[in-house]
Amino acid sequence: FNYLFEGKTMLNDVCRIIGVDTETFAEIRGESDSIAGTILEVIGFIPKKGREIYYQKFKFKIEAVSKRRIEQVLITLPREK
């Protein structure tokens, strides 16, 4: 399953929409509240478009980025067997 989010989307909303516990990303979110902020906490810089970041079973692909922020993130969930 793929979900496209605006970077500023609150992490709690992301969790609710993709159907995971709101504590799923607690380990990596740091002080951030948004999906873009969480990615920045993990990698420490503004990534280029197309960059993929993996955490647990999730893939985050940067779909749109400006000079100062991550604009869109595609989250891919693994297929349930």
PDB file of N, CA, C and O in Angstrom:
ATOM      1  N   PHE A   1       0.828  -1.182   0.000  1.00  0.00           N
ATOM      2  CA  PHE A   1       0.000   0.000   0.000  1.00  0.00           C
ATOM      3  C   PHE A   1       0.871   1.243   0.000  1.00  0.00           C
ATOM      4  O   PHE A   1       1.891   1.296   0.688  1.00  0.00           O
ATOM      5  N   ASN A   2       0.469   2.241  -0.771  1.00  0.00           N
ATOM      6  CA  ASN A   2       1.194   3.506  -0.845  1.00  0.00           C
ATOM      7  C   ASN A   2       0.305   4.642  -0.368  1.00  0.00           C
ATOM      8  O   ASN A   2      -0.885   4.689  -0.678  1.00  0.00           O
ATOM      9  N   TYR A   3       0.894   5.552   0.385  1.00  0.00           N
ATOM     10  CA  TYR A   3       0.187   6.726   0.872  1.00  0.00           C
ATOM     11  C   TYR A   3       1.060   7.939   0.612  1.00  0.00           C
ATOM     12  O   TYR A   3       2.237   7.948   0.970  1.00  0.00           O
ATOM     13  N   LEU A   4       0.481   8.979  -0.018  1.00  0.00           N
ATOM     14  CA  LEU A   4       1.212  10.204  -0.287  1.00  0.00           C
ATOM     15  C   LEU A   4       0.765  11.268   0.706  1.00  0.00           C
ATOM     16  O   LEU A   4      -0.422  11.578   0.805  1.00  0.00           O
ATOM     17  N   PHE A   5       1.727  11.825   1.441  1.00  0.00           N
ATOM     18  CA  PHE A   5       1.425  12.831   2.447  1.00  0.00           C
ATOM     19  C   PHE A   5       2.173  14.116   2.169  1.00  0.00           C
ATOM     20  O   PHE A   5       3.285  14.106   1.640  1.00  0.00           O
ATOM     21  N   GLU A   6       1.541  15.236   2.536  1.00  0.00           N
ATOM     22  CA  GLU A   6       2.251  16.506   2.579  1.00  0.00           C
ATOM     23  C   GLU A   6       3.253  16.392   3.722  1.00  0.00           C
ATOM     24  O   GLU A   6       2.964  15.764   4.740  1.00  0.00           O
ATOM     25  N   GLY A   7       4.413  16.985   3.562  1.00  0.00           N
ATOM     26  CA  GLY A   7       5.442  16.901   4.592  1.00  0.00           C
ATOM     27  C   GLY A   7       4.990  17.436   5.940  1.00  0.00           C
ATOM     28  O   GLY A   7       5.425  16.947   6.982  1.00  0.00           O
ATOM     29  N   LYS A   8       4.119  18.437   5.926  1.00  0.00           N
ATOM     30  CA  LYS A   8       3.671  19.065   7.167  1.00  0.00           C
ATOM     31  C   LYS A   8       2.582  18.271   7.890  1.00  0.00           C
ATOM     32  O   LYS A   8       2.130  18.684   8.958  1.00  0.00           O
ATOM     33  N   THR A   9       2.157  17.143   7.327  1.00  0.00           N
ATOM     34  CA  THR A   9       1.120  16.320   7.966  1.00  0.00           C
ATOM     35  C   THR A   9       1.599  15.836   9.333  1.00  0.00           C
ATOM     36  O   THR A   9       2.714  15.332   9.475  1.00  0.00           O
ATOM     37  N   MET A  10       0.744  15.999  10.324  1.00  0.00           N
ATOM     38  CA  MET A  10       1.088  15.578  11.686  1.00  0.00           C
ATOM     39  C   MET A  10       1.291  14.068  11.739  1.00  0.00           C
ATOM     40  O   MET A  10       0.542  13.308  11.125  1.00  0.00           O
ATOM     41  N   LEU A  11       2.292  13.654  12.465  1.00  0.00           N
ATOM     42  CA  LEU A  11       2.644  12.241  12.567  1.00  0.00           C
ATOM     43  C   LEU A  11       1.486  11.409  13.122  1.00  0.00           C
ATOM     44  O   LEU A  11       1.260  10.287  12.668  1.00  0.00           O
ATOM     45  N   ASN A  12       0.756  11.945  14.093  1.00  0.00           N
ATOM     46  CA  ASN A  12      -0.395  11.211  14.633  1.00  0.00           C
ATOM     47  C   ASN A  12      -1.442  10.958  13.559  1.00  0.00           C
ATOM     48  O   ASN A  12      -2.060   9.894  13.532  1.00  0.00           O
ATOM     49  N   ASP A  13      -1.648  11.942  12.660  1.00  0.00           N
ATOM     50  CA  ASP A  13      -2.600  11.761  11.558  1.00  0.00           C
ATOM     51  C   ASP A  13      -2.096  10.707  10.580  1.00  0.00           C
ATOM     52  O   ASP A  13      -2.875   9.890  10.089  1.00  0.00           O
ATOM     53  N   VAL A  14      -0.802  10.722  10.296  1.00  0.00           N
ATOM     54  CA  VAL A  14      -0.211   9.716   9.409  1.00  0.00           C
ATOM     55  C   VAL A  14      -0.471   8.320   9.980  1.00  0.00           C
ATOM     56  O   VAL A  14      -0.919   7.426   9.262  1.00  0.00           O
ATOM     57  N   CYS A  15      -0.191   8.137  11.262  1.00  0.00           N
ATOM     58  CA  CYS A  15      -0.388   6.832  11.906  1.00  0.00           C
ATOM     59  C   CYS A  15      -1.839   6.384  11.824  1.00  0.00           C
ATOM     60  O   CYS A  15      -2.127   5.223  11.533  1.00  0.00           O
ATOM     61  N   ARG A  16      -2.747   7.314  12.081  1.00  0.00           N
ATOM     62  CA  ARG A  16      -4.174   6.977  12.042  1.00  0.00           C
ATOM     63  C   ARG A  16      -4.593   6.554  10.633  1.00  0.00           C
ATOM     64  O   ARG A  16      -5.321   5.577  10.462  1.00  0.00           O
ATOM     65  N   ILE A  17      -4.131   7.293   9.634  1.00  0.00           N
ATOM     66  CA  ILE A  17      -4.517   7.010   8.245  1.00  0.00           C
ATOM     67  C   ILE A  17      -3.943   5.681   7.756  1.00  0.00           C
ATOM     68  O   ILE A  17      -4.634   4.922   7.077  1.00  0.00           O
ATOM     69  N   ILE A  18      -2.682   5.394   8.096  1.00  0.00           N
ATOM     70  CA  ILE A  18      -2.079   4.145   7.601  1.00  0.00           C
ATOM     71  C   ILE A  18      -2.384   2.958   8.513  1.00  0.00           C
ATOM     72  O   ILE A  18      -2.030   1.821   8.201  1.00  0.00           O
ATOM     73  N   GLY A  19      -3.050   3.232   9.651  1.00  0.00           N
ATOM     74  CA  GLY A  19      -3.524   2.147  10.503  1.00  0.00           C
ATOM     75  C   GLY A  19      -2.482   1.541  11.424  1.00  0.00           C
ATOM     76  O   GLY A  19      -2.488   0.334  11.664  1.00  0.00           O
ATOM     77  N   VAL A  20      -1.569   2.386  11.952  1.00  0.00           N
ATOM     78  CA  VAL A  20      -0.584   1.888  12.912  1.00  0.00           C
ATOM     79  C   VAL A  20      -0.708   2.675  14.218  1.00  0.00           C
ATOM     80  O   VAL A  20      -1.291   3.759  14.247  1.00  0.00           O
ATOM     81  N   ASP A  21      -0.164   2.125  15.280  1.00  0.00           N
ATOM     82  CA  ASP A  21      -0.195   2.768  16.583  1.00  0.00           C
ATOM     83  C   ASP A  21       0.559   4.102  16.539  1.00  0.00           C
ATOM     84  O   ASP A  21       1.572   4.222  15.851  1.00  0.00           O
ATOM     85  N   THR A  22       0.065   5.094  17.267  1.00  0.00           N
ATOM     86  CA  THR A  22       0.707   6.415  17.242  1.00  0.00           C
ATOM     87  C   THR A  22       2.103   6.395  17.846  1.00  0.00           C
ATOM     88  O   THR A  22       2.862   7.348  17.668  1.00  0.00           O
ATOM     89  N   GLU A  23       2.455   5.333  18.553  1.00  0.00           N
ATOM     90  CA  GLU A  23       3.799   5.221  19.127  1.00  0.00           C
ATOM     91  C   GLU A  23       4.792   4.543  18.176  1.00  0.00           C
ATOM     92  O   GLU A  23       5.963   4.377  18.519  1.00  0.00           O
ATOM     93  N   THR A  24       4.333   4.155  16.990  1.00  0.00           N
ATOM     94  CA  THR A  24       5.172   3.430  16.035  1.00  0.00           C
ATOM     95  C   THR A  24       6.483   4.157  15.742  1.00  0.00           C
ATOM     96  O   THR A  24       7.535   3.528  15.638  1.00  0.00           O
ATOM     97  N   PHE A  25       6.417   5.477  15.610  1.00  0.00           N
ATOM     98  CA  PHE A  25       7.604   6.250  15.239  1.00  0.00           C
ATOM     99  C   PHE A  25       8.199   7.017  16.419  1.00  0.00           C
ATOM    100  O   PHE A  25       9.056   7.880  16.227  1.00  0.00           O
ATOM    101  N   ALA A  26       7.755   6.712  17.630  1.00  0.00           N
ATOM    102  CA  ALA A  26       8.212   7.440  18.820  1.00  0.00           C
ATOM    103  C   ALA A  26       9.731   7.389  18.976  1.00  0.00           C
ATOM    104  O   ALA A  26      10.345   8.358  19.424  1.00  0.00           O
ATOM    105  N   GLU A  27      10.325   6.275  18.612  1.00  0.00           N
ATOM    106  CA  GLU A  27      11.769   6.069  18.753  1.00  0.00           C
ATOM    107  C   GLU A  27      12.594   7.015  17.877  1.00  0.00           C
ATOM    108  O   GLU A  27      13.716   7.370  18.237  1.00  0.00           O
ATOM    109  N   ILE A  28      12.049   7.421  16.737  1.00  0.00           N
ATOM    110  CA  ILE A  28      12.821   8.235  15.791  1.00  0.00           C
ATOM    111  C   ILE A  28      12.321   9.655  15.645  1.00  0.00           C
ATOM    112  O   ILE A  28      13.010  10.471  15.033  1.00  0.00           O
ATOM    113  N   ARG A  29      11.170   9.990  16.171  1.00  0.00           N
ATOM    114  CA  ARG A  29      10.567  11.293  15.888  1.00  0.00           C
ATOM    115  C   ARG A  29      11.258  12.461  16.568  1.00  0.00           C
ATOM    116  O   ARG A  29      11.137  13.596  16.108  1.00  0.00           O
ATOM    117  N   GLY A  30      11.974  12.212  17.648  1.00  0.00           N
ATOM    118  CA  GLY A  30      12.647  13.306  18.342  1.00  0.00           C
ATOM    119  C   GLY A  30      11.643  14.338  18.807  1.00  0.00           C
ATOM    120  O   GLY A  30      10.647  14.003  19.449  1.00  0.00           O
ATOM    121  N   GLU A  31      11.906  15.590  18.484  1.00  0.00           N
ATOM    122  CA  GLU A  31      11.013  16.692  18.874  1.00  0.00           C
ATOM    123  C   GLU A  31       9.978  17.014  17.804  1.00  0.00           C
ATOM    124  O   GLU A  31       9.156  17.912  17.991  1.00  0.00           O
ATOM    125  N   SER A  32      10.005  16.304  16.700  1.00  0.00           N
ATOM    126  CA  SER A  32       9.141  16.659  15.573  1.00  0.00           C
ATOM    127  C   SER A  32       7.721  16.128  15.734  1.00  0.00           C
ATOM    128  O   SER A  32       7.478  15.114  16.388  1.00  0.00           O
ATOM    129  N   ASP A  33       6.790  16.856  15.109  1.00  0.00           N
ATOM    130  CA  ASP A  33       5.382  16.459  15.108  1.00  0.00           C
ATOM    131  C   ASP A  33       4.901  16.054  13.719  1.00  0.00           C
ATOM    132  O   ASP A  33       3.836  15.453  13.578  1.00  0.00           O
ATOM    133  N   SER A  34       5.693  16.385  12.686  1.00  0.00           N
ATOM    134  CA  SER A  34       5.262  16.122  11.310  1.00  0.00           C
ATOM    135  C   SER A  34       6.067  14.976  10.698  1.00  0.00           C
ATOM    136  O   SER A  34       7.105  14.575  11.223  1.00  0.00           O
ATOM    137  N   ILE A  35       5.568  14.463   9.582  1.00  0.00           N
ATOM    138  CA  ILE A  35       6.267  13.379   8.889  1.00  0.00           C
ATOM    139  C   ILE A  35       7.596  13.896   8.323  1.00  0.00           C
ATOM    140  O   ILE A  35       8.602  13.189   8.377  1.00  0.00           O
ATOM    141  N   ALA A  36       7.610  15.113   7.786  1.00  0.00           N
ATOM    142  CA  ALA A  36       8.856  15.675   7.254  1.00  0.00           C
ATOM    143  C   ALA A  36       9.870  15.887   8.375  1.00  0.00           C
ATOM    144  O   ALA A  36      11.054  15.591   8.216  1.00  0.00           O
ATOM    145  N   GLY A  37       9.401  16.396   9.501  1.00  0.00           N
ATOM    146  CA  GLY A  37      10.291  16.622  10.638  1.00  0.00           C
ATOM    147  C   GLY A  37      10.899  15.332  11.151  1.00  0.00           C
ATOM    148  O   GLY A  37      12.063  15.296  11.550  1.00  0.00           O
ATOM    149  N   THR A  38      10.111  14.285  11.139  1.00  0.00           N
ATOM    150  CA  THR A  38      10.605  12.982  11.587  1.00  0.00           C
ATOM    151  C   THR A  38      11.711  12.481  10.659  1.00  0.00           C
ATOM    152  O   THR A  38      12.726  11.964  11.126  1.00  0.00           O
ATOM    153  N   ILE A  39      11.520  12.631   9.365  1.00  0.00           N
ATOM    154  CA  ILE A  39      12.550  12.219   8.405  1.00  0.00           C
ATOM    155  C   ILE A  39      13.826  13.034   8.621  1.00  0.00           C
ATOM    156  O   ILE A  39      14.930  12.493   8.565  1.00  0.00           O
ATOM    157  N   LEU A  40      13.669  14.331   8.867  1.00  0.00           N
ATOM    158  CA  LEU A  40      14.842  15.178   9.127  1.00  0.00           C
ATOM    159  C   LEU A  40      15.557  14.744  10.404  1.00  0.00           C
ATOM    160  O   LEU A  40      16.784  14.801  10.473  1.00  0.00           O
ATOM    161  N   GLU A  41      14.805  14.311  11.414  1.00  0.00           N
ATOM    162  CA  GLU A  41      15.417  13.805  12.656  1.00  0.00           C
ATOM    163  C   GLU A  41      16.287  12.580  12.355  1.00  0.00           C
ATOM    164  O   GLU A  41      17.361  12.411  12.931  1.00  0.00           O
ATOM    165  N   VAL A  42      15.807  11.734  11.448  1.00  0.00           N
ATOM    166  CA  VAL A  42      16.511  10.485  11.137  1.00  0.00           C
ATOM    167  C   VAL A  42      17.781  10.733  10.324  1.00  0.00           C
ATOM    168  O   VAL A  42      18.845  10.209  10.653  1.00  0.00           O
ATOM    169  N   ILE A  43      17.667  11.538   9.259  1.00  0.00           N
ATOM    170  CA  ILE A  43      18.824  11.673   8.367  1.00  0.00           C
ATOM    171  C   ILE A  43      19.642  12.940   8.597  1.00  0.00           C
ATOM    172  O   ILE A  43      20.815  12.989   8.228  1.00  0.00           O
ATOM    173  N   GLY A  44      19.044  13.963   9.199  1.00  0.00           N
ATOM    174  CA  GLY A  44      19.793  15.147   9.580  1.00  0.00           C
ATOM    175  C   GLY A  44      20.012  16.202   8.504  1.00  0.00           C
ATOM    176  O   GLY A  44      20.759  17.154   8.729  1.00  0.00           O
ATOM    177  N   PHE A  45      19.385  16.059   7.345  1.00  0.00           N
ATOM    178  CA  PHE A  45      19.534  17.051   6.274  1.00  0.00           C
ATOM    179  C   PHE A  45      18.339  16.972   5.338  1.00  0.00           C
ATOM    180  O   PHE A  45      17.566  16.015   5.375  1.00  0.00           O
ATOM    181  N   ILE A  46      18.199  17.996   4.495  1.00  0.00           N
ATOM    182  CA  ILE A  46      17.124  17.997   3.490  1.00  0.00           C
ATOM    183  C   ILE A  46      17.544  17.055   2.362  1.00  0.00           C
ATOM    184  O   ILE A  46      18.536  17.316   1.683  1.00  0.00           O
ATOM    185  N   PRO A  47      16.804  15.965   2.153  1.00  0.00           N
ATOM    186  CA  PRO A  47      17.190  15.014   1.105  1.00  0.00           C
ATOM    187  C   PRO A  47      16.774  15.486  -0.287  1.00  0.00           C
ATOM    188  O   PRO A  47      15.950  16.389  -0.428  1.00  0.00           O
ATOM    189  N   LYS A  48      17.344  14.875  -1.292  1.00  0.00           N
ATOM    190  CA  LYS A  48      16.948  15.149  -2.673  1.00  0.00           C
ATOM    191  C   LYS A  48      15.692  14.362  -3.004  1.00  0.00           C
ATOM    192  O   LYS A  48      15.393  13.349  -2.372  1.00  0.00           O
ATOM    193  N   LYS A  49      14.960  14.841  -4.002  1.00  0.00           N
ATOM    194  CA  LYS A  49      13.781  14.124  -4.482  1.00  0.00           C
ATOM    195  C   LYS A  49      14.200  12.724  -4.915  1.00  0.00           C
ATOM    196  O   LYS A  49      15.238  12.545  -5.552  1.00  0.00           O
ATOM    197  N   GLY A  50      13.387  11.737  -4.565  1.00  0.00           N
ATOM    198  CA  GLY A  50      13.671  10.361  -4.938  1.00  0.00           C
ATOM    199  C   GLY A  50      14.410   9.572  -3.862  1.00  0.00           C
ATOM    200  O   GLY A  50      14.501   8.347  -3.951  1.00  0.00           O
ATOM    201  N   ARG A  51      14.939  10.252  -2.847  1.00  0.00           N
ATOM    202  CA  ARG A  51      15.664   9.572  -1.763  1.00  0.00           C
ATOM    203  C   ARG A  51      14.704   8.654  -1.012  1.00  0.00           C
ATOM    204  O   ARG A  51      13.563   9.022  -0.732  1.00  0.00           O
ATOM    205  N   GLU A  52      15.180   7.462  -0.693  1.00  0.00           N
ATOM    206  CA  GLU A  52      14.373   6.503   0.069  1.00  0.00           C
ATOM    207  C   GLU A  52      15.006   6.285   1.431  1.00  0.00           C
ATOM    208  O   GLU A  52      16.218   6.102   1.553  1.00  0.00           O
ATOM    209  N   ILE A  53      14.160   6.308   2.451  1.00  0.00           N
ATOM    210  CA  ILE A  53      14.600   6.079   3.824  1.00  0.00           C
ATOM    211  C   ILE A  53      13.763   4.916   4.359  1.00  0.00           C
ATOM    212  O   ILE A  53      12.546   4.877   4.183  1.00  0.00           O
ATOM    213  N   TYR A  54      14.432   3.987   5.005  1.00  0.00           N
ATOM    214  CA  TYR A  54      13.728   2.818   5.535  1.00  0.00           C
ATOM    215  C   TYR A  54      13.737   2.846   7.055  1.00  0.00           C
ATOM    216  O   TYR A  54      14.746   3.174   7.678  1.00  0.00           O
ATOM    217  N   TYR A  55      12.597   2.498   7.640  1.00  0.00           N
ATOM    218  CA  TYR A  55      12.496   2.360   9.090  1.00  0.00           C
ATOM    219  C   TYR A  55      11.551   1.207   9.365  1.00  0.00           C
ATOM    220  O   TYR A  55      10.409   1.202   8.907  1.00  0.00           O
ATOM    221  N   GLN A  56      12.035   0.234  10.114  1.00  0.00           N
ATOM    222  CA  GLN A  56      11.278  -0.994  10.375  1.00  0.00           C
ATOM    223  C   GLN A  56      10.764  -1.532   9.051  1.00  0.00           C
ATOM    224  O   GLN A  56      11.556  -1.811   8.150  1.00  0.00           O
ATOM    225  N   LYS A  57       9.450  -1.683   8.918  1.00  0.00           N
ATOM    226  CA  LYS A  57       8.882  -2.241   7.689  1.00  0.00           C
ATOM    227  C   LYS A  57       8.403  -1.164   6.719  1.00  0.00           C
ATOM    228  O   LYS A  57       7.781  -1.479   5.704  1.00  0.00           O
ATOM    229  N   PHE A  58       8.685   0.097   7.019  1.00  0.00           N
ATOM    230  CA  PHE A  58       8.190   1.206   6.212  1.00  0.00           C
ATOM    231  C   PHE A  58       9.260   1.769   5.287  1.00  0.00           C
ATOM    232  O   PHE A  58      10.440   1.827   5.632  1.00  0.00           O
ATOM    233  N   LYS A  59       8.813   2.187   4.090  1.00  0.00           N
ATOM    234  CA  LYS A  59       9.699   2.887   3.165  1.00  0.00           C
ATOM    235  C   LYS A  59       9.131   4.292   2.978  1.00  0.00           C
ATOM    236  O   LYS A  59       7.953   4.466   2.666  1.00  0.00           O
ATOM    237  N   PHE A  60       9.994   5.287   3.175  1.00  0.00           N
ATOM    238  CA  PHE A  60       9.619   6.681   2.957  1.00  0.00           C
ATOM    239  C   PHE A  60      10.375   7.162   1.736  1.00  0.00           C
ATOM    240  O   PHE A  60      11.605   7.122   1.704  1.00  0.00           O
ATOM    241  N   LYS A  61       9.643   7.616   0.731  1.00  0.00           N
ATOM    242  CA  LYS A  61      10.283   8.128  -0.480  1.00  0.00           C
ATOM    243  C   LYS A  61       9.952   9.608  -0.606  1.00  0.00           C
ATOM    244  O   LYS A  61       8.789  10.004  -0.536  1.00  0.00           O
ATOM    245  N   ILE A  62      10.981  10.415  -0.791  1.00  0.00           N
ATOM    246  CA  ILE A  62      10.799  11.853  -0.924  1.00  0.00           C
ATOM    247  C   ILE A  62      10.284  12.136  -2.336  1.00  0.00           C
ATOM    248  O   ILE A  62      10.979  11.884  -3.320  1.00  0.00           O
ATOM    249  N   GLU A  63       9.071  12.658  -2.424  1.00  0.00           N
ATOM    250  CA  GLU A  63       8.446  12.915  -3.729  1.00  0.00           C
ATOM    251  C   GLU A  63       8.598  14.361  -4.179  1.00  0.00           C
ATOM    252  O   GLU A  63       8.653  14.634  -5.378  1.00  0.00           O
ATOM    253  N   ALA A  64       8.668  15.292  -3.227  1.00  0.00           N
ATOM    254  CA  ALA A  64       8.830  16.701  -3.572  1.00  0.00           C
ATOM    255  C   ALA A  64       9.580  17.384  -2.444  1.00  0.00           C
ATOM    256  O   ALA A  64       9.333  17.126  -1.266  1.00  0.00           O
ATOM    257  N   VAL A  65      10.501  18.261  -2.823  1.00  0.00           N
ATOM    258  CA  VAL A  65      11.318  18.943  -1.829  1.00  0.00           C
ATOM    259  C   VAL A  65      11.633  20.352  -2.334  1.00  0.00           C
ATOM    260  O   VAL A  65      11.815  20.564  -3.533  1.00  0.00           O
ATOM    261  N   SER A  66      11.694  21.308  -1.409  1.00  0.00           N
ATOM    262  CA  SER A  66      12.137  22.662  -1.756  1.00  0.00           C
ATOM    263  C   SER A  66      13.488  22.870  -1.084  1.00  0.00           C
ATOM    264  O   SER A  66      14.022  21.947  -0.469  1.00  0.00           O
ATOM    265  N   LYS A  67      14.043  24.069  -1.193  1.00  0.00           N
ATOM    266  CA  LYS A  67      15.360  24.308  -0.593  1.00  0.00           C
ATOM    267  C   LYS A  67      15.352  24.127   0.917  1.00  0.00           C
ATOM    268  O   LYS A  67      16.361  23.743   1.507  1.00  0.00           O
ATOM    269  N   ARG A  68      14.209  24.404   1.543  1.00  0.00           N
ATOM    270  CA  ARG A  68      14.178  24.406   2.999  1.00  0.00           C
ATOM    271  C   ARG A  68      13.259  23.383   3.635  1.00  0.00           C
ATOM    272  O   ARG A  68      13.213  23.282   4.861  1.00  0.00           O
ATOM    273  N   ARG A  69      12.525  22.621   2.837  1.00  0.00           N
ATOM    274  CA  ARG A  69      11.636  21.654   3.466  1.00  0.00           C
ATOM    275  C   ARG A  69      11.275  20.484   2.563  1.00  0.00           C
ATOM    276  O   ARG A  69      11.361  20.560   1.337  1.00  0.00           O
ATOM    277  N   ILE A  70      10.870  19.406   3.210  1.00  0.00           N
ATOM    278  CA  ILE A  70      10.342  18.240   2.511  1.00  0.00           C
ATOM    279  C   ILE A  70       8.864  18.525   2.268  1.00  0.00           C
ATOM    280  O   ILE A  70       8.097  18.718   3.212  1.00  0.00           O
ATOM    281  N   GLU A  71       8.470  18.551   1.000  1.00  0.00           N
ATOM    282  CA  GLU A  71       7.093  18.922   0.662  1.00  0.00           C
ATOM    283  C   GLU A  71       6.139  17.722   0.639  1.00  0.00           C
ATOM    284  O   GLU A  71       5.016  17.812   1.133  1.00  0.00           O
ATOM    285  N   GLN A  72       6.589  16.594   0.060  1.00  0.00           N
ATOM    286  CA  GLN A  72       5.734  15.414  -0.046  1.00  0.00           C
ATOM    287  C   GLN A  72       6.534  14.150   0.220  1.00  0.00           C
ATOM    288  O   GLN A  72       7.695  14.023  -0.169  1.00  0.00           O
ATOM    289  N   VAL A  73       5.866  13.212   0.904  1.00  0.00           N
ATOM    290  CA  VAL A  73       6.497  11.936   1.246  1.00  0.00           C
ATOM    291  C   VAL A  73       5.542  10.813   0.862  1.00  0.00           C
ATOM    292  O   VAL A  73       4.360  10.842   1.205  1.00  0.00           O
ATOM    293  N   LEU A  74       6.068   9.829   0.148  1.00  0.00           N
ATOM    294  CA  LEU A  74       5.296   8.629  -0.186  1.00  0.00           C
ATOM    295  C   LEU A  74       5.699   7.541   0.804  1.00  0.00           C
ATOM    296  O   LEU A  74       6.868   7.163   0.888  1.00  0.00           O
ATOM    297  N   ILE A  75       4.722   7.046   1.547  1.00  0.00           N
ATOM    298  CA  ILE A  75       4.994   5.971   2.501  1.00  0.00           C
ATOM    299  C   ILE A  75       4.470   4.674   1.903  1.00  0.00           C
ATOM    300  O   ILE A  75       3.312   4.584   1.496  1.00  0.00           O
ATOM    301  N   THR A  76       5.345   3.670   1.857  1.00  0.00           N
ATOM    302  CA  THR A  76       4.953   2.357   1.341  1.00  0.00           C
ATOM    303  C   THR A  76       4.942   1.377   2.500  1.00  0.00           C
ATOM    304  O   THR A  76       5.920   1.247   3.235  1.00  0.00           O
ATOM    305  N   LEU A  77       3.823   0.695   2.648  1.00  0.00           N
ATOM    306  CA  LEU A  77       3.680  -0.328   3.684  1.00  0.00           C
ATOM    307  C   LEU A  77       3.911  -1.688   3.051  1.00  0.00           C
ATOM    308  O   LEU A  77       3.607  -1.888   1.875  1.00  0.00           O
ATOM    309  N   PRO A  78       4.443  -2.619   3.820  1.00  0.00           N
ATOM    310  CA  PRO A  78       4.650  -3.968   3.266  1.00  0.00           C
ATOM    311  C   PRO A  78       3.315  -4.652   3.035  1.00  0.00           C
ATOM    312  O   PRO A  78       2.323  -4.357   3.702  1.00  0.00           O
ATOM    313  N   ARG A  79       3.310  -5.556   2.093  1.00  0.00           N
ATOM    314  CA  ARG A  79       2.083  -6.341   1.854  1.00  0.00           C
ATOM    315  C   ARG A  79       1.933  -7.378   2.947  1.00  0.00           C
ATOM    316  O   ARG A  79       2.885  -8.068   3.313  1.00  0.00           O
ATOM    317  N   GLU A  80       0.733  -7.470   3.453  1.00  0.00           N
ATOM    318  CA  GLU A  80       0.463  -8.487   4.470  1.00  0.00           C
ATOM    319  C   GLU A  80       0.356  -9.831   3.779  1.00  0.00           C
ATOM    320  O   GLU A  80      -0.271  -9.956   2.727  1.00  0.00           O
ATOM    321  N   LYS A  81       0.977 -10.842   4.385  1.00  0.00           N
ATOM    322  CA  LYS A  81       0.978 -12.171   3.762  1.00  0.00           C
ATOM    323  C   LYS A  81      -0.207 -12.970   4.217  1.00  0.00           C
ATOM    324  O   LYS A  81      -0.376 -14.116   3.799  1.00  0.00           O
TER     325      LYS A  81
END
